[in-house]
Amino acid sequence: MFHVFEALDELVAMIEEARGLPMSAQCMVPRSDALLLLDEIREALPRELDDAQDVLDKREELVNDANTYAETTKNETNAQVDQQLAAARADADRMIAEAKDKADRMVAEATNNAAVMVSDAENESNRLLHEAQREYDTVTERAQAEAERLLAKANDDYEASVGAGRAEQARLVSESEVVKTSREEATRIVDAAHAQADRMRGDCDIYVDTKLAEFESILNATSREVLNGRKSLRATAGVADRSSDNYQDYQPMGAVYDENVDDGYDDAGYTDDYQDSYEGYQQYPPEAYRD
């Protein structure tokens, strides 16, 4: 392909350098050299260009053949498409018919099943309704009987309660009389107790007074013995004059004791009052003077 371009360049240079003819655009070119360059160009051209030329020469034939083949292919394709469409339509119609038949069968079966289920449901509903009615009647009768029993029991309980209330009322009325009697008896017992206490206080005062009198007698005797002993002791020791001086106004021990006893008696709380003398006895019992 390089030789082709080189030969073409030489041919162009030859034409450009050729001597022109006067009064025209033509020129004089060496024929042999030009033909030689053209032969070189022809020989240097690749074989594909010749084949291309052959193709160009046969272009119309090839185009016609291609058009014919395309038309044939198109017709065959259209025929196949029509055939496939027809088959598809037939399959679709068949499938639609089968689906419709199947749907009709399913609808019929569903309708039958629904009818059976509705019938079974109605039968079951009627059975349950009858059972519920029987149960309702049974429960109603039982409830009515129970209500009557409870009413009778309530009436009996009411009568019993009324009777018990009346009995309790009578008992309370009777107990009020008993309470009144008990209060009177309690008052009587308290009065008797007070009287008994008064008697016991009187007896106690008498007992105390008796014991004090005995104690007074014992003290008087003891005092006299003590004075006699002291006199004897002084007479023996030679102090008779001193004794007479100190005891010029000798009095019996009983007189002194009586005065002291009266003071002790008053200090002990023994007075003519009944209750005070008893309290004095409790505070100063006779045993306190005995030692």
C-alpha positions in Angstrom: 0.0 0.0 0.0 3.0 2.3 0.5 4.1 1.8 -3.1 0.7 3.0 -4.2 1.1 6.3 -2.3 4.7 6.7 -3.5 3.7 6.1 -7.2 0.8 8.5 -6.8 3.1 11.2 -5.4 5.5 10.7 -8.4 2.6 11.0 -10.8 1.4 14.2 -9.1 4.9 15.6 -9.3 5.2 14.7 -12.9 2.0 16.4 -13.8 2.9 19.5 -11.8 6.3 19.8 -13.4 5.1 19.0 -16.9 5.4 21.8 -19.5 2.1 23.4 -20.2 0.7 24.1 -23.6 0.2 27.8 -24.6 -3.2 29.2 -24.5 -4.6 26.1 -22.6 -4.6 24.4 -19.2 -3.2 21.2 -20.6 0.4 20.0 -20.3 2.6 17.6 -21.9 3.3 14.4 -19.8 5.6 11.6 -20.8 3.2 8.8 -21.7 5.5 5.9 -21.0 6.5 7.2 -17.5 2.8 7.9 -16.7 1.8 4.4 -17.8 4.6 2.8 -15.9 3.5 4.6 -12.7 -0.1 3.6 -13.4 1.0 0.0 -13.8 2.9 0.1 -10.6 -0.1 1.6 -8.9 -2.3 -1.2 -10.3 0.1 -3.9 -9.2 0.5 -2.4 -5.8 -3.2 -2.2 -5.1 -4.4 -5.0 -2.8 -6.5 -7.9 -4.0 -9.4 -6.8 -1.7 -10.0 -3.8 -3.9 -10.5 -6.0 -6.9 -12.9 -8.1 -4.8 -14.6 -5.0 -3.7 -15.0 -3.9 -7.2 -16.4 -7.3 -8.0 -18.8 -6.8 -5.2 -19.6 -3.3 -6.5 -20.2 -4.8 -9.9 -22.5 -7.4 -8.3 -24.1 -4.9 -5.9 -27.5 -4.9 -7.5 -27.5 -8.6 -7.8 -26.5 -8.9 -4.1 -29.0 -6.3 -3.1 -31.7 -8.1 -5.0 -30.7 -11.4 -3.5 -30.6 -9.8 0.0 -34.0 -8.2 -0.5 -35.3 -11.5 -1.8 -33.8 -13.4 1.2 -35.1 -10.7 3.6 -38.5 -10.9 2.1 -38.4 -14.6 2.2 -37.2 -14.6 5.7 -39.7 -12.0 6.7 -42.5 -14.0 5.1 -41.3 -17.2 6.8 -40.9 -15.3 10.0 -44.4 -13.8 9.7 -45.7 -17.2 8.9 -44.0 -18.7 11.9 -45.2 -15.8 14.0 -48.7 -16.2 12.7 -48.5 -19.9 13.3 -47.1 -19.4 16.8 -49.7 -16.7 17.5 -52.4 -19.1 16.3 -50.9 -21.9 18.4 -50.7 -19.5 21.4 -54.2 -18.3 20.9 -55.3 -21.9 20.6 -53.4 -22.8 23.8 -54.7 -19.7 25.5 -58.3 -20.6 24.4 -57.7 -24.1 25.5 -56.2 -23.0 28.8 -59.0 -20.5 29.3 -61.6 -23.2 28.6 -59.8 -25.6 30.9 -59.5 -22.9 33.6 -63.2 -22.0 33.1 -64.2 -25.6 33.4 -62.0 -26.0 36.5 -63.4 -22.8 37.9 -66.9 -24.0 37.2 -66.1 -27.3 38.9 -64.5 -25.5 41.9 -67.5 -23.1 42.1 -69.9 -26.0 41.9 -67.9 -28.0 44.5 -67.6 -24.9 46.7 -71.3 -24.3 46.3 -72.1 -27.8 47.3 -69.6 -27.7 50.2 -71.1 -24.4 51.3 -74.6 -25.8 51.1 -73.5 -28.8 53.1 -71.7 -26.6 55.6 -74.8 -24.3 55.8 -77.0 -27.3 56.3 -74.7 -28.7 58.9 -74.4 -25.3 60.6 -78.2 -25.0 60.6 -78.6 -28.4 62.1 -75.9 -27.7 64.7 -77.5 -24.4 65.4 -80.9 -26.0 65.9 -79.4 -28.7 68.1 -77.5 -26.1 70.2 -80.7 -24.0 70.3 -82.7 -27.0 71.5 -80.1 -27.9 74.1 -79.9 -24.3 75.2 -83.6 -24.2 75.5 -83.6 -27.4 77.5 -80.8 -26.2 79.7 -82.6 -22.8 80.1 -85.8 -24.6 81.1 -83.9 -26.8 83.5 -82.0 -24.0 85.1 -85.1 -21.9 85.3 -87.0 -24.6 87.0 -84.1 -25.3 89.3 -83.7 -21.5 90.0 -87.4 -21.2 90.7 -87.4 -24.2 93.0 -84.3 -22.8 94.8 -85.9 -19.4 95.0 -89.0 -20.9 96.5 -86.9 -22.9 99.0 -84.9 -19.8 99.9 -88.1 -17.8 100.3 -89.6 -20.5 102.5 -86.4 -20.6 104.5 -86.3 -16.9 104.7 -89.9 -16.9 106.0 -89.0 -19.6 108.5 -85.9 -17.6 109.6 -88.0 -14.5 109.8 -90.6 -16.2 112.0 -87.8 -17.7 114.1 -86.1 -14.3 114.4 -89.4 -12.7 115.3 -90.0 -15.4 117.9 -86.5 -15.1 119.2 -86.8 -11.3 119.3 -90.1 -11.5 121.2 -88.5 -14.1 123.6 -85.5 -11.8 124.0 -87.8 -8.9 124.6 -89.6 -10.8 127.3 -86.3 -12.0 128.8 -85.0 -8.4 128.8 -88.2 -7.2 130.5 -87.8 -10.0 133.0 -84.1 -9.1 133.4 -85.1 -5.5 134.1 -87.2 -6.7 137.0 -84.3 -8.9 138.1 -81.9 -5.9 137.8 -84.3 -3.9 139.9 -84.5 -6.6 142.5 -80.7 -7.1 142.4 -80.1 -3.4 143.0 -82.5 -3.5 146.0 -80.7 -6.6 147.3 -77.3 -4.9 146.7 -78.5 -1.8 148.6 -79.7 -4.0 151.4 -76.4 -5.9 151.5 -74.4 -2.6 151.5 -76.5 -1.3 154.3 -76.0 -4.5 156.3 -72.3 -4.3 155.6 -72.2 -0.8 156.9 -74.1 -1.8 160.0 -71.8 -4.8 160.5 -68.8 -2.5 160.1 -70.2 -0.1 162.7 -70.7 -3.0 165.1 -67.2 -4.2 164.5 -65.8 -0.7 165.1 -67.8 -0.5 168.4 -66.6 -3.9 169.5 -63.0 -2.9 168.6 -63.2 0.3 170.6 -64.6 -1.6 173.5 -61.8 -4.1 173.2 -59.1 -1.4 173.0 -60.5 0.4 175.9 -60.6 -2.8 178.0 -57.0 -3.6 177.1 -55.9 -0.1 177.8 -57.5 -0.3 181.3 -55.7 -3.5 181.9 -52.5 -2.0 180.7 -53.1 1.0 183.0 -53.5 -1.3 186.0 -50.3 -3.1 185.1 -48.4 0.1 184.8 -49.7 1.4 188.1 -48.6 -1.7 189.9 -45.2 -1.7 188.2 -44.7 2.0 189.1 -45.5 1.3 192.7 -43.0 -1.5 192.8 -40.4 0.7 191.3 -41.0 3.5 193.8 -40.9 1.0 196.7 -37.6 -0.4 195.4 -36.0 3.0 195.1 -37.1 3.9 198.6 -35.6 0.8 199.9 -32.4 1.5 198.0 -32.1 5.0 199.3 -32.8 4.0 202.9 -30.1 1.4 202.7 -27.6 4.0 201.2 -28.4 6.6 203.8 -29.9 9.1 201.5 -33.3 9.2 203.1 -33.2 13.0 203.7 -32.3 13.6 200.1 -35.1 11.5 199.0 -37.5 13.3 201.2 -36.4 16.6 199.9 -36.7 15.6 196.3 -40.0 13.9 196.8 -41.8 16.1 199.4 -45.0 16.0 197.4 -45.1 12.3 196.8 -48.0 11.1 194.9 -49.0 7.6 194.0 -47.7 6.4 190.7 -51.2 5.9 189.6 -51.9 9.6 189.6 -48.8 10.3 187.5 -49.6 7.4 185.2 -53.2 8.5 184.8 -52.0 11.9 183.5 -49.5 10.4 181.2 -51.9 7.8 180.0 -54.5 10.4 179.2 -51.9 12.3 177.2 -50.9 9.1 175.4 -54.5 8.2 174.9 -55.1 11.6 173.3 -51.9 11.4 171.2 -52.9 8.0 170.0 -56.0 9.5 168.4 -58.5 7.9 170.7 -61.3 10.3 171.3 -65.0 10.0 172.0 -65.6 10.0 168.2 -66.2 6.4 167.0 -64.3 6.4 163.8 -61.3 8.5 165.1 -60.8 6.1 168.0 -60.7 3.2 165.6 -58.0 4.9 163.5 -56.1 5.6 166.6 -56.3 1.9 167.5 -54.9 1.0 164.0 -52.0 3.5 164.4 -51.1 2.7 168.0 -52.1 -0.9 168.9 -51.9 -2.0 172.5 -48.8 -4.1 171.7 -46.9 -0.9 171.3 -47.3 -0.1 175.0 -46.7 -3.6 176.3 -42.9 -3.6 175.7 
